[in-house]
Each structure stands twice: as C-alpha cells, then as structure tokens.
Amino acid sequence: MARLIRRLGRRVGRMVEELGRLAEFTGHIVTVTMRPPLRIREFVDEVFKTGVLSILIIGISGMAVGMVLGLQGYTTLVRFGAENSLGAVVGLSLIREMGPVLTALLTTGRAGSAITAEIGAMKATEQLDGLRMMAVDPVDYVIRPKAWAMVVSMPLLSALFIVTGIAGGYVVGVDLMGIDSGTFLSSLENAVDFRDDVAGSIIKSVIFGTLVGLISTYRGYTAAPTSAGVSAATTSTVVIGSVSVLIFDYFITALWGV
Amino acid sequence: MNSQPIPDSDAHVRLDRVEMAYGNRPVLRGVSCAFPTGAISVVLGGSGSGKSTILKLIGGLLRAQAGRVLVGQRDITSLKESQLYQVRRRLGMMFQNGALLDSLSVLENLAFPLREHSHLSREEIQARVHERLFAVGLQDVDDLMPRELSGGMVKRVALARALMQDPEILLVDEPFSGLDPLSTKLIEALLVRINRTLGMTMIVVSHHIPSTMRMADHVVLLLPGCVVQGVPSTLRDSEDVRVRRFLTEDTDTSDQILAHTQDFEAGEHKPQRRGGA
C-alpha cells in the first residue's frame, strides 16, 4: 500500500513538474510574441500547412457528420412529429459541440502530430541548436509561428466544418427526406443565437487551438532527440491533445454554458 | 595533468575545473584547458570522452555543472539565456551533420544569420553569401535544398554558414566524419586557409588523427582522468605512452591494438581482472 502511494506521489510530482515546464514554455512564447520581428512570412507558411492543407479532411468530415446528424435526427424527430425542427437540431449540434470538438480532434491528428514530428526531427538533427548558435531563439523562429497558426486556423476550420455539416444535414433532410427547404432553414435561423451559440463556438475553438498548439509544439520541443523519441512525442501529442480537448470541452460547457 | 599550460593572456577560451555528467554518467571531471587566440586548437579523445560536450559548453548549449567556462574574459556559466545570445554572436559553429535548416535552400540558409542580425540589403546579403560559398569552393548551389547535397557539400555549406557573421571563434564538430580521403583533405585545407586569412580562433573536435595533427597549432587530448595539452610535435614525443599511442599513426597488429585498448579504458569502467590465468 505504502509503495502504491509512493508511486502515485512520484507520478503526481512528475505531472506537476511537467505542467510547470509547460507554463514556462507558454510564458516564453508570449514573451517572444511581444518582441519584433513579427515573422509574418513564417506565420503565413504555418497557417498554410496547418489550415489550408486541412481544408479537405475537415470539409469531407463535416459533410459526413452533417449527413449522419440529418439522418439520425430525422428518424428520431419523425417519431414525435417534430421533423420540422431538423434544421435546429443539426445546426445547434454542429455549432455548439460537434464543430469545435471534432475539428480539434481531426486537427490534432493531422496538423498537431505533424508539428510535433517536424520540431522533434529538427531537434534530433541539431537544427534547433544550430539556430541557437546563430543567436536565434528557436522558440521565436520555429515555435511561435506554429503555435499561433494553430490558434488562428482552428476557429476557421471549425467554421468550415459547421458550414459543410449544415450543408450535409440539408441535403439529407430536404433532398432525401423531403422536408421543406424553407422550414429547415427557418428552424435553423430561429434556433441559433449569435451570442450564445456562434460566439461561444468561436471561443471554444480558439481555446482548443491554443491547447493543441501548445501541446504539439511543447511535445516536439521536449522530444528526446532520437527517432524513437520523436515517434513517442508524436503519439503523445495525439493522445494528450485529444483527451485534453474532450476534458476542456466538458468544463467550458459546464462553466460557461457554451 | 596539464602539460604546457597556456598563459591567461593568450587564451581566447578557457575551461576551469569543469564538471559535466549526463544522468549518472560523468563525462568531464574537473577538466581544465585553454585555447589560444588565433590558433587552430584540436580536441582529441576517445568516444564518450566529452569532446563534443566541450564545444557545446563553449557555445552555451550545455551548462557546466561545476567550474567555469570563459569565453574572452567572460564566464558564461552564470549567464542567462538572453545574455548567452549576445556571446553567441561572436561564435560560429559547424555541426557534425551540418544542422542546416532543411526547409530552406542553400542561399536562404547562408543568408539567414545576416537577415536576422544585420541591416544589409537583399543584394548585399546575396553578395556575401556568394563570397562565402566561393571561399569554401562552391558555386551554383543557391537553389539546392540541403537534402540534395552530398556529405562533403553539406560540410562546406555548414562551414560557410558558420563564417557568415565573421565570428571571432569558430567551433568545428567532427569536420572529417563520413568523408572520403579527398574531401577530408579539402576540408582540412579550407579550415587552415580560413584560419590563416581570417585569423580567427578555431576549436576543432575530431577523430581524424593525421589531418588534425597536420593542421593543429595546439592539441587538447582528453584521456581518462587527465587532460594533456600542448603543441603537436611535443605531444608526439611525450613520455606518456598513452599520449604517444593516441597521436601516432597505427601500424600495430590486431593483437597489439587489443592489448593497448586497455590503457584507454576509463578507470571506473575498467573490467575487474579476476585471479588466475
């Protein structure tokens, strides 16, 4: 029993230590962000890699999820004679919950893992040390643009997911199940409140973007400089990133009602 | 043991009783040595003796756990990271595998330090890059990516990049590793020419005894438990048999080599010999 408690204590100690390092790392990113140069070119490059290259996967996934929501929603609502509310069900589910969360999970897997692997490989090949020796802070040149690109891309990708999702729900509800187009759209419009739903959704995805951006860059930056180390860091980004998104989602919803 | 110590006034870089360990494995134990201004110093030693660690300590990439590392007259062991960046502007480092930024072309890699730290125009930077590339014997490689370069070319581009900011001290990590004899001689000639023309202090870590003994003005030899330093000719005639064996070209038979390796095994890692034949 004592051994179990000791082991638990050690593990909690390590976790607190790790959180401390992550906080220090976050502080470092904030500090370099406030210093010139702005590194616009690097930032735009990263937005392209994180955001633009994720458009296809987010668009296709959004459409598929919207179609499933439309189908499931219709078969459930029709039992209560409430199929005219399909627009509201599809829209609210996507805007409030599924858009930000699924986008964050997909982006963690697609772009977050790539960020970790890239930074880890740069560390393993001494490129980060090379930058330091040229008197350039790697957190400034490599980490900052990647982390900010994730924060900016996430709400945009989430918006894309929601739009394609609603389109998918519309196709199933209106074109396949025969709900009136005007009914679908007016139910959507009446149910969605900009401040409570849309703004909340944007805030949620900005928080998720910050979370995934920090975890993926931190994991790459602290990866052991070996191929096994980079591989473990990449796996850890996907696992920790995804679980954190789901846990944070619960608390944001519970505390702020978003 | 510190043979032929360098006077303080002549030393550009000095290590004073430096201790360094990776986890539980000690690498440097109370190492003191000096690197004279304007000379080519070569650090020699067996694998794991801490040669590359010395370069990283001088560059501030690693912190000494005890002792002092003096660059110029400044002790860098107590400096903050932001202060270290000021010191690094006076240093250049050629990494063993180049450490070129693989997302940038050769031209962009070389232009990078100038773009970061100077106010030169694009044309001026490009001219400086071409000048440095020419100095290392390369032309028409501007648009090549690091992955398209051969091993020897990577070394030369890395050397050119290390020279971009006219450093006072050039740190060179294993410049001859993985190169054919011709490329080895080329890099050796380049390093000597750069030292003679630009007059910078060079600290080279290498395993390649013939090249290093030809080019070195000063040798620091890391042996288990002690550091021996001096000019190559004196060390070659050293009374210490381990020093002579390390520095002399090997013509021994395999059996003799097997017998000699015991001399280089670190004290605490030396296998305990049991009694009996």
HADDOCK unambig.tbl for C-alpha pairs under 7 A between the chains (distance, minus, plus):
assign (segid A and resid 125 and name CA) (segid B and resid 99 and name CA) 6.01 0.50 0.50
assign (segid A and resid 126 and name CA) (segid B and resid 99 and name CA) 5.25 0.50 0.50
assign (segid A and resid 127 and name CA) (segid B and resid 99 and name CA) 4.64 0.50 0.50
assign (segid A and resid 127 and name CA) (segid B and resid 100 and name CA) 6.30 0.50 0.50
assign (segid A and resid 127 and name CA) (segid B and resid 101 and name CA) 6.03 0.50 0.50
assign (segid A and resid 130 and name CA) (segid B and resid 99 and name CA) 5.74 0.50 0.50
assign (segid A and resid 133 and name CA) (segid B and resid 59 and name CA) 6.78 0.50 0.50
assign (segid A and resid 133 and name CA) (segid B and resid 88 and name CA) 5.82 0.50 0.50
assign (segid A and resid 133 and name CA) (segid B and resid 92 and name CA) 6.71 0.50 0.50
assign (segid A and resid 133 and name CA) (segid B and resid 93 and name CA) 6.51 0.50 0.50
assign (segid A and resid 134 and name CA) (segid B and resid 88 and name CA) 6.73 0.50 0.50
assign (segid A and resid 134 and name CA) (segid B and resid 89 and name CA) 6.66 0.50 0.50
assign (segid A and resid 134 and name CA) (segid B and resid 113 and name CA) 6.05 0.50 0.50
assign (segid A and resid 135 and name CA) (segid B and resid 85 and name CA) 4.80 0.50 0.50
assign (segid A and resid 135 and name CA) (segid B and resid 88 and name CA) 5.60 0.50 0.50
assign (segid A and resid 135 and name CA) (segid B and resid 89 and name CA) 5.82 0.50 0.50
